């Protein structure tokens, strides 16, 4: 069986056992040892299944589950936890978990359950919606203009969202300021090229890890801008 699995687990013994056994049957396993690292990986990479502990340092598993489902991530998620209470299991399933496996668990059963999740993901997979843009650890839903930014979740303005979408879909290609003005603002208004620069500064503040040294929305000297995923 092949597939890519994200394991978010802080217990060294459990994590080692899970990764070793999944890799032995052909899976690629990325292992995050705390909540924030796991959340960042889940947001920025593509996986066939996620194995998520509830009790984690930093952000706990329930919060990670909630954030990923709110963002629209459809990857199957199985909770791995020492918590046996029915109420905890019900809460996880209601929040969007696909499966729940209590510790200690049988390795054979764990592998079988992961296999079922991976098969479901691979058989049901569709291309990611072109309405959901991922920029590092941030994202933008073009349907609602809702975005996760350096300032938290907020709603972008119409032109901000349109500009980011244009750059994103032309990624790797340099766009001139005049091209951007024509595509985003159209011919019925007369903003200046300085308007484009001001909007770029705003988007960098929202989406760049370091706005002063941008790595996604970069300047092409003498021309305009280029987007790098």
ZINORCOR-V272403 format. One record per residue. N is the residue number from 1. RES is the residue in one letter. PHI is phi in radians with two decimals (999 if undefined). PSI is psi in whole degrees, -180 to 180 (999 if undefined). BURIAL is 1 if it has 24 or more other C-alpha atoms within 12 Angstrom, else 0. Layout:
n = (N:N)
res = (RES:RES)
phi = (PHI:PHI)
psi = (PSI:PSI)
burial = (BURIAL:BURIAL)
//
This chain:
n = (1:2:3:4:5:6:7:8:9:10:11:12:13:14:15:16:17:18:19:20:21:22:23:24:25:26:27:28:29:30:31:32:33:34:35:36:37:38:39:40:41:42:43:44:45:46:47:48:49:50:51:52:53:54:55:56:57:58:59:60:61:62:63:64:65:66:67:68:69:70:71:72:73:74:75:76:77:78:79:80:81:82:83:84:85:86:87:88:89:90:91:92:93:94:95:96:97:98:99:100:101:102:103:104:105:106:107:108:109:110:111:112:113:114:115:116:117:118:119:120:121:122:123:124:125:126:127:128:129:130:131:132:133:134:135:136:137:138:139:140:141:142:143:144:145:146:147:148:149:150:151:152:153:154:155:156:157:158:159:160:161:162:163:164:165:166:167:168:169:170:171:172:173:174:175:176:177:178:179:180:181:182:183:184:185:186:187:188:189:190:191:192:193:194:195:196:197:198:199:200:201:202:203:204:205:206:207:208:209:210:211:212:213:214:215:216:217:218:219:220:221:222:223:224:225:226:227:228:229)
res = (X:X:X:X:X:X:X:X:X:X:X:X:X:X:X:X:X:X:X:X:X:X:X:X:X:X:X:X:X:X:X:X:X:X:X:X:X:X:X:X:X:X:X:X:X:X:X:X:X:X:X:X:X:X:X:X:X:X:X:X:X:X:X:X:X:X:X:X:X:X:X:X:X:X:X:X:X:X:X:X:X:X:X:X:X:X:X:X:X:X:X:X:X:X:X:X:X:X:X:X:X:X:X:X:X:X:X:X:X:X:X:X:X:X:X:X:X:X:X:X:X:X:X:X:X:X:X:X:X:X:X:X:X:X:X:X:X:X:X:X:X:X:X:X:X:X:X:X:X:X:X:X:X:X:X:X:X:X:X:X:X:X:X:X:X:X:X:X:X:X:X:X:X:X:X:X:X:X:X:X:X:X:X:X:X:X:X:X:X:X:X:X:X:X:X:X:X:X:X:X:X:X:X:X:X:X:X:X:X:X:X:X:X:X:X:X:X:X:X:X:X:X:X:X:X:X:X:X:X)
phi = (999:-2.03:2.87:-2.01:-2.10:-1.79:-1.86:-2.01:-2.70:-1.66:-1.40:-1.05:-1.13:-1.12:-1.05:-1.09:-1.12:-1.14:-1.10:-1.05:-1.26:-1.21:-1.15:-1.17:-1.88:1.89:-1.45:-1.61:-2.11:-1.75:-2.03:-1.81:-1.79:-2.58:-1.11:-1.13:-1.08:-1.12:-1.09:-1.10:-1.12:-1.10:-1.38:-1.87:-2.21:-1.92:-2.30:-1.52:-2.80:-2.17:-1.83:-2.22:-1.29:-1.49:-1.53:-2.25:-1.19:1.46:-1.55:-1.38:-1.08:-1.10:-1.19:-1.06:-0.99:-1.10:-1.13:-1.16:-1.24:-1.10:-1.22:1.78:-1.21:-1.77:-0.96:-1.03:-2.18:-1.99:-1.42:-1.97:-2.72:-1.50:-1.47:-1.76:-1.11:-1.05:-1.09:-1.19:-1.09:-1.08:-1.07:-1.09:-1.18:-1.16:-1.46:2.06:-1.18:-1.65:-2.73:-2.61:-2.25:-1.50:-1.44:-1.34:-2.21:-1.35:-1.07:-1.09:-1.15:-1.04:-1.10:-1.12:-1.20:-1.08:-1.03:-1.13:-1.15:-1.14:-1.07:-1.11:-1.11:-1.31:-1.39:-1.70:-1.10:-2.17:-1.10:-0.97:-1.02:-1.31:-1.60:-1.97:-1.81:-1.93:-2.21:1.04:-1.53:-1.83:-2.70:-2.45:-1.67:-1.24:-1.12:-1.93:1.12:-1.31:-2.45:-1.70:-2.23:-1.09:-1.73:1.67:-1.41:-2.71:-1.81:-1.31:-1.21:-1.03:-1.24:-1.04:-1.15:-1.14:-1.14:-1.12:-1.11:-1.09:-1.08:-1.10:-1.34:-1.79:-0.89:1.58:-1.87:-1.35:-1.97:-1.34:-1.08:-1.19:-1.09:-1.11:-1.04:-1.16:-1.29:-1.61:-1.70:1.34:-1.67:-1.60:-2.30:-2.26:-1.28:-1.61:-1.11:-1.11:-1.07:-1.06:-1.04:-1.14:-1.18:-1.09:-1.03:-1.14:-1.15:-1.10:-1.07:-1.42:-2.09:-1.49:-0.99:-2.32:-1.00:-1.34:-2.31:-1.11:-2.10:-1.82:-1.82:-1.85:-1.45:-1.81:-0.97:1.39:-2.29:3.10:-2.48:-2.36:-1.84:-2.07:-1.04)
psi = (133:152:166:125:137:122:122:101:129:-14:118:-45:-47:-46:-43:-44:-45:-48:-45:-45:-37:-40:-30:-22:13:2:149:128:123:130:117:134:2:167:-45:-43:-42:-42:-44:-43:-43:-32:-31:-10:170:130:156:-23:153:129:119:117:152:-48:100:150:144:-115:128:166:-36:-41:-40:-47:-48:-44:-42:-41:-36:-37:-20:9:126:1:132:136:128:127:132:119:154:-3:119:-4:138:-38:-36:-42:-45:-43:-43:-44:-39:-30:-2:4:146:-23:168:122:118:140:146:148:160:130:-40:-42:-41:-46:-41:-41:-40:-42:-40:-41:-43:-42:-40:-44:-42:-32:-30:-2:136:163:143:141:136:3:-8:113:135:125:96:-126:1:171:164:128:111:-23:-40:-12:13:137:147:119:180:-20:12:-167:133:171:123:155:162:-45:-37:-47:-41:-40:-45:-40:-41:-48:-43:-45:-17:21:135:-13:135:130:131:161:-37:-38:-43:-43:-44:-42:-41:-44:-20:-177:-3:0:167:62:160:168:-25:-28:-43:-46:-42:-39:-38:-43:-41:-44:-38:-41:-36:-36:-16:136:-39:97:-27:-19:71:141:-9:-52:95:151:134:106:131:0:-67:-118:156:144:133:127:999)
burial = (0:0:1:1:1:1:1:1:1:1:1:0:0:1:1:0:1:1:1:0:0:1:1:0:0:0:1:1:1:1:1:1:1:1:1:1:1:1:1:1:1:1:1:0:1:1:1:1:1:1:1:1:1:1:1:1:0:0:1:1:1:1:1:1:1:1:1:1:1:0:1:1:1:1:1:1:1:1:1:1:1:0:0:0:0:0:0:1:1:0:0:1:0:0:1:1:1:1:1:1:1:1:0:0:0:0:0:0:0:1:1:0:1:1:1:0:1:1:0:0:1:0:0:0:0:0:0:0:0:0:1:1:1:1:1:1:1:1:1:1:1:1:0:0:1:1:1:1:1:0:0:0:0:0:0:1:0:0:1:1:1:1:1:1:1:1:1:1:0:0:0:0:0:1:1:1:1:1:0:1:1:0:0:1:1:0:0:0:0:0:0:0:0:0:0:1:1:0:1:1:1:1:1:1:0:1:1:1:0:0:0:0:0:1:0:1:1:1:1:0:0:0:0:1:1:1:1:1:1)
//
